Amino acid sequence: MDPLTIKSVLVIGPSGNVGRSTIKALLDEKFDVTGLSRTSSQATLPSGVRHVKSDYSEASLREIFKGQDAVISTISSIVVGDALASQKAIINAAIAAGVKVFFPSEYGIDTSDRSASTYVPFLADKIEIMDYLKANEDKISWTALVTGSMFDWGLNIPGFGGWNLSTHSATIFDGGNIPYEATNLDQVGRGIAKCLKNPGLTRNQYVYVNSFTITQNEVLKALEKNMKEGFTVSQGSVEQLWKEGASQVKAGEPLGVLSMLSGAIYGKGNLAHFSSTRGLWNDRLNLPQESLGEFLGEYLAKNV
Ligand SMILES: NC(=O)c1ccc[n+]([C@@H]2O[C@H](COP(=O)([O-])OP(=O)(O)OC[C@H]3O[C@@H](n4cnc5c(N)ncnc54)[C@H](OP(=O)(O)O)[C@@H]3O)[C@@H](O)[C@H]2O)c1
């Protein structure tokens, strides 16, 4: 029996991409679940979840966090605004309320490598929050879930990572044989829930999980097989992809960060192939890996 037992869990940003999957997985694992939204939020949550709202003042958060064992931040990293940086005040309130474990809004590129912000600028905010948590780990434990590319999230954005499912076209970068980690949103949620089931193992750790390790060529083959149609394929270079994004960001176009992110996923900085460098936690957490072909079959039937 783990001496640190987690029963009550509060999710910040419960109706977002990661938030929805997290709520689902926590309910499946029978946690007592609360979702926290901004006062202005129009979010609606599934039954079985307590929904509270806050102006995010420290006093309000402290009150709401009382009695919670864990706080999971799935706060947005949308590049305009300071949502990621606001986690510092959230952590202070969690400490004051006696919360045992805090999950910062990570779920992507491996920020344990401090060079990550060179390749994707908004990761500087994530690294700063990790530094803050490490400096305060005698007061609150943390777990940073690293998931690489959010696979199904990316497929929904035409052009992201070179994929366009509606026009059956793809750009393959540097030959398409670069392995990278990809994790579906539901697997991210399950990863969070499994970490909370094993708090002694996962406290103060970067935890590396995925759905599958894949290459672009494997994805292309699986897409063509499932869609029963060939794709129009063009070739690109990772360096060019990343540089185009960096130039856009420099010119004040925040969405250029999506190309920088894709470049990082396809190998720039070597930040998204952690199964070979850090090792996966899937087995330790009893979190099965998924099959690319099976997943795409189900995903395409529902979404395309
Ligand atoms: N690796 C990848 O490919 C990848 C892809 C997507 C996301 N991610 C990561 O996953 C994390 C969550 O992203 P997401 O896409 O799930 O986020 P999201 O859907 O954009 O937003 C999540 C929630 O954050 C809340 N929120 C937004 N701005 C806020 C603010 N200023 N203060 C407080 N709450 C705010 C909103 O909840 P309410 O309206 O309920 O308040 C929103 O629903 C981020 O760290 C992101 O970088 C990684």
The ligand as an SDF file (V2000), in Angstrom:
LIG
                    3D

 48 52  0  0  0  0  0  0  0  0999 V2000
    2.3760   17.9330  -27.2840 N   0  0  0  0  0  0  0  0  0  0  0  0
    1.3990   18.4160  -27.9810 C   0  0  0  0  0  0  0  0  0  0  0  0
    1.3520   18.1940  -29.2010 O   0  0  0  0  0  0  0  0  0  0  0  0
    0.3100   19.1960  -27.2680 C   0  0  0  0  0  0  0  0  0  0  0  0
   -0.8780   19.4760  -27.9330 C   0  0  0  0  0  0  0  0  0  0  0  0
   -1.8900   20.1460  -27.2390 C   0  0  0  0  0  0  0  0  0  0  0  0
   -1.6790   20.5550  -25.9260 C   0  0  0  0  0  0  0  0  0  0  0  0
   -0.5000   20.2690  -25.3110 N   0  0  0  0  0  0  0  0  0  0  0  0
   -0.2550   20.7240  -23.9240 C   0  0  0  0  0  0  0  0  0  0  0  0
   -1.2980   20.3210  -23.0730 O   0  0  0  0  0  0  0  0  0  0  0  0
   -1.5910   21.3540  -22.1210 C   0  0  0  0  0  0  0  0  0  0  0  0
   -3.0850   21.6740  -22.1510 C   0  0  0  0  0  0  0  0  0  0  0  0
   -3.3980   22.1440  -23.4640 O   0  0  0  0  0  0  0  0  0  0  0  0
   -4.8970   22.0810  -24.0230 P   0  0  0  0  0  0  0  0  0  0  0  0
   -4.7840   22.1150  -25.5100 O   0  0  0  0  0  0  0  0  0  0  0  0
   -5.6290   20.9670  -23.3510 O   0  0  0  0  0  0  0  0  0  0  0  0
   -5.4390   23.4750  -23.5090 O   0  0  0  0  0  0  0  0  0  0  0  0
   -6.7370   24.2450  -24.0410 P   0  0  0  0  0  0  0  0  0  0  0  0
   -7.7560   23.2590  -24.4930 O   0  0  0  0  0  0  0  0  0  0  0  0
   -6.2970   25.3190  -24.9780 O   0  0  0  0  0  0  0  0  0  0  0  0
   -7.2170   24.9870  -22.7020 O   0  0  0  0  0  0  0  0  0  0  0  0
   -7.4680   24.2700  -21.5090 C   0  0  0  0  0  0  0  0  0  0  0  0
   -8.2740   25.1120  -20.5480 C   0  0  0  0  0  0  0  0  0  0  0  0
   -7.4630   26.0980  -19.9410 O   0  0  0  0  0  0  0  0  0  0  0  0
   -8.3550   27.0470  -19.3440 C   0  0  0  0  0  0  0  0  0  0  0  0
   -7.7440   28.3790  -19.5270 N   0  0  0  0  0  0  0  0  0  0  0  0
   -7.4340   29.0060  -20.6660 C   0  0  0  0  0  0  0  0  0  0  0  0
   -6.8370   30.1960  -20.4100 N   0  0  0  0  0  0  0  0  0  0  0  0
   -6.7750   30.3050  -19.0670 C   0  0  0  0  0  0  0  0  0  0  0  0
   -6.2780   31.2800  -18.1690 C   0  0  0  0  0  0  0  0  0  0  0  0
   -5.7100   32.4040  -18.6260 N   0  0  0  0  0  0  0  0  0  0  0  0
   -6.3760   31.0480  -16.8420 N   0  0  0  0  0  0  0  0  0  0  0  0
   -6.9540   29.9300  -16.3810 C   0  0  0  0  0  0  0  0  0  0  0  0
   -7.4610   28.9660  -17.1940 N   0  0  0  0  0  0  0  0  0  0  0  0
   -7.3450   29.1530  -18.5070 C   0  0  0  0  0  0  0  0  0  0  0  0
   -9.7140   26.9090  -20.0430 C   0  0  0  0  0  0  0  0  0  0  0  0
  -10.6200   26.3040  -19.1130 O   0  0  0  0  0  0  0  0  0  0  0  0
  -11.9510   27.0310  -18.5580 P   0  0  0  0  0  0  0  0  0  0  0  0
  -12.6130   27.7010  -19.7310 O   0  0  0  0  0  0  0  0  0  0  0  0
  -12.7580   25.8900  -18.0180 O   0  0  0  0  0  0  0  0  0  0  0  0
  -11.5050   27.9920  -17.5180 O   0  0  0  0  0  0  0  0  0  0  0  0
   -9.4040   25.9230  -21.1610 C   0  0  0  0  0  0  0  0  0  0  0  0
  -10.4800   25.0870  -21.4810 O   0  0  0  0  0  0  0  0  0  0  0  0
   -0.6880   22.5350  -22.4730 C   0  0  0  0  0  0  0  0  0  0  0  0
    0.4280   22.5380  -21.6240 O   0  0  0  0  0  0  0  0  0  0  0  0
   -0.2440   22.2530  -23.8920 C   0  0  0  0  0  0  0  0  0  0  0  0
    1.0420   22.7640  -24.1920 O   0  0  0  0  0  0  0  0  0  0  0  0
    0.4880   19.5910  -25.9420 C   0  0  0  0  0  0  0  0  0  0  0  0
  1  2  1  0
  2  3  2  0
  2  4  1  0
  4  5  1  0
  4 48  2  0
  5  6  2  0
  6  7  1  0
  7  8  2  0
  8  9  1  0
  8 48  1  0
  9 10  1  0
  9 46  1  0
 10 11  1  0
 11 12  1  0
 11 44  1  0
 12 13  1  0
 13 14  1  0
 14 15  2  0
 14 16  1  0
 14 17  1  0
 17 18  1  0
 18 19  2  0
 18 20  1  0
 18 21  1  0
 21 22  1  0
 22 23  1  0
 23 24  1  0
 23 42  1  0
 24 25  1  0
 25 26  1  0
 25 36  1  0
 26 27  1  0
 26 35  1  0
 27 28  2  0
 28 29  1  0
 29 30  1  0
 29 35  2  0
 30 31  1  0
 30 32  2  0
 32 33  1  0
 33 34  2  0
 34 35  1  0
 36 37  1  0
 36 42  1  0
 37 38  1  0
 38 39  2  0
 38 40  1  0
 38 41  1  0
 42 43  1  0
 44 45  1  0
 44 46  1  0
 46 47  1  0
M  CHG  2   8   1  16  -1
M  END
$$$$
